[in-house]
Amino acid sequence: MTTSTASIDVREVSKWYGSVVAVNDVTFQVRPGITGLLGPNGAGKTTILHMIAGLASVSKGQIEVLGEPVRGNVALYSRIGVMSEHEATYSFFTGRQLVEFSAKLQGVGDVKAHVDWAIDMVNLEDAQHRPLGTYSRGMRQRMRLAATMVHDPEVLILDEPLNGTDPRQRLEFQDLMRKMAADGKTILISSHILEEVETLADTILLVVSGKLAAAGDFRAIREKLDERPFQVRIVASDPRALAAGLMRLPEVGSVTVDPDGSLIVLSGNVAILQRSVAMLAKNESIRLYRVVPLDESLESVFSYVVAR
Amino acid sequence: MGAVFGLSLRQMIGKRRMIIIVLLAALPVALAVLLDMFARGDGDFNENFISTIVDALIVAVVLPLVVMTLATAAFGNELEDRTLNVLVLKPVSRLSIVVPKLLGSIIVTGPVLVAAGVAVTAIALGGGGARALLATAAALSTGVIVYAAVFTWAGLISSRSLGFALVYVFLWEGLVTSFLSGARYLSVRGYTLGILHGLDEETFTPLAGRVIELPAAIVGAALVTIVFFVLTVRRLQRMDIQ
């Protein structure tokens, strides 16, 4: 497959439940490599992934995966792997049994070899014979990933795969995804955490309120996000002295003192502000108790992008 | 199909569920033993025994309750635990998922119910009566299969299938078919009793006034099983899965 070929083709797709529109006229293509489907909780990411996976019907529009319609086309599942957001699995299975079960249903030739390979890929050889019910969330996610990719699919669709994983597991997961992408696989990963996708995906699809708000190169979209002003609340031992110092910083737009004594700082660049505040506090011998972004939530970030 | 069958058995054979099933099936046997000990000499013992224990208890209550307990859970548990996507996202036909689920319910409940029914009939007859025992086994096996098809579908349709199934069993199978003879042609209880009586009219004479003809019972049971089996496969093909 050449990189110009779309592995997933979503055309003018809408999905509604009664009078509620969950996804509204979405069109995009996903090519080999890693694509992040990004959006706040409730934006419609899971509904989109479910339609792509054939778990849900489309109310309008068309979806093709690897050039074929997916809904009702069970043979296609031997070429794609889907890991749902729900972490529930058959807890009476051991990790290995889950992967074996998946391999058998996938009809792979050498079940043992495929299972060994998949478990090795997620680095869970030591825990493979333990019941899934005894796994931590992160371990369970990794074993579910092994079961999802045991048949070495061309397309991987992963809904919030990093839920419950610790930083080390995230790094391992990212390495694994990059390796698979380098092998020509198409990987579509959803997340509501900006940084998760930022470090992983080459391309992002930004979904807000069931609509595709932005699509394309991550850096361009991120720059757009960085330009917006952020509000930060700072609680310090000497707020007035800190406020005076902050007003001299070029990255600070305004500073107001709340009745409770904390400072509300408006800044165009939070990353620089964080460093400057620390430096300023150290130079002025002011103690910083709390530095809290007030609108860091994805909802506000996405709203900003959409509003522009 | 073997992998899904093995999974279904593991899901169904839970300790608590098996205890409920065995206790339910043991109830008519225990009652039959008591009646045999204390009421054997009564003049209408045989008639009362067949009407009360075989029809009113085994066929009308224990059979549907036992099958319901397992068959509604065949897909019901998958939906509740949100694990159904693990099965449907594989290159296997929906038929290959429904068949093992259905077989699982039949294989786990069938032997328990047939053993209880045959034991009760044997107690009623004071041993012997191979034809009556075979009729009991055939009739209850049919009942298990038809109910399994109906309740497997119900488990896929609603998360509250157990409640709906209970209402259906007690209202339709228990009450309506007792009073409306025509309703017996659309009743699993009617098919079960029809086969029981049709295969051994002599032993099960007390049922004569309230059963449908043997051919109608066989055709009805086959039709209902096929219809609900097809409905289950179609539902699995068309439903949105969370």
HADDOCK unambig.tbl for C-alpha pairs under 7 A between the chains (distance, minus, plus):
assign (segid A and resid 55 and name CA) (segid B and resid 240 and name CA) 5.65 0.50 0.50
assign (segid A and resid 55 and name CA) (segid B and resid 241 and name CA) 5.29 0.50 0.50
assign (segid A and resid 56 and name CA) (segid B and resid 240 and name CA) 4.36 0.50 0.50
assign (segid A and resid 56 and name CA) (segid B and resid 241 and name CA) 6.23 0.50 0.50
assign (segid A and resid 57 and name CA) (segid B and resid 240 and name CA) 6.47 0.50 0.50
assign (segid A and resid 72 and name CA) (segid B and resid 237 and name CA) 6.65 0.50 0.50
assign (segid A and resid 74 and name CA) (segid B and resid 90 and name CA) 6.72 0.50 0.50
assign (segid A and resid 74 and name CA) (segid B and resid 91 and name CA) 4.71 0.50 0.50
assign (segid A and resid 74 and name CA) (segid B and resid 92 and name CA) 6.20 0.50 0.50
assign (segid A and resid 74 and name CA) (segid B and resid 93 and name CA) 6.50 0.50 0.50
assign (segid A and resid 75 and name CA) (segid B and resid 91 and name CA) 4.75 0.50 0.50
assign (segid A and resid 76 and name CA) (segid B and resid 91 and name CA) 6.70 0.50 0.50
assign (segid A and resid 77 and name CA) (segid B and resid 89 and name CA) 6.15 0.50 0.50
assign (segid A and resid 77 and name CA) (segid B and resid 90 and name CA) 5.29 0.50 0.50
assign (segid A and resid 77 and name CA) (segid B and resid 91 and name CA) 4.95 0.50 0.50
assign (segid A and resid 78 and name CA) (segid B and resid 90 and name CA) 6.82 0.50 0.50
assign (segid A and resid 78 and name CA) (segid B and resid 91 and name CA) 5.60 0.50 0.50
assign (segid A and resid 86 and name CA) (segid B and resid 82 and name CA) 6.92 0.50 0.50
assign (segid A and resid 88 and name CA) (segid B and resid 81 and name CA) 6.20 0.50 0.50
assign (segid A and resid 88 and name CA) (segid B and resid 82 and name CA) 6.42 0.50 0.50
assign (segid A and resid 88 and name CA) (segid B and resid 83 and name CA) 6.34 0.50 0.50
assign (segid A and resid 89 and name CA) (segid B and resid 83 and name CA) 5.81 0.50 0.50
assign (segid A and resid 101 and name CA) (segid B and resid 3 and name CA) 6.55 0.50 0.50
assign (segid A and resid 104 and name CA) (segid B and resid 3 and name CA) 6.98 0.50 0.50
assign (segid A and resid 105 and name CA) (segid B and resid 90 and name CA) 6.15 0.50 0.50
assign (segid A and resid 105 and name CA) (segid B and resid 91 and name CA) 6.96 0.50 0.50
assign (segid A and resid 105 and name CA) (segid B and resid 92 and name CA) 6.88 0.50 0.50
assign (segid A and resid 106 and name CA) (segid B and resid 90 and name CA) 5.95 0.50 0.50
assign (segid A and resid 106 and name CA) (segid B and resid 91 and name CA) 6.01 0.50 0.50
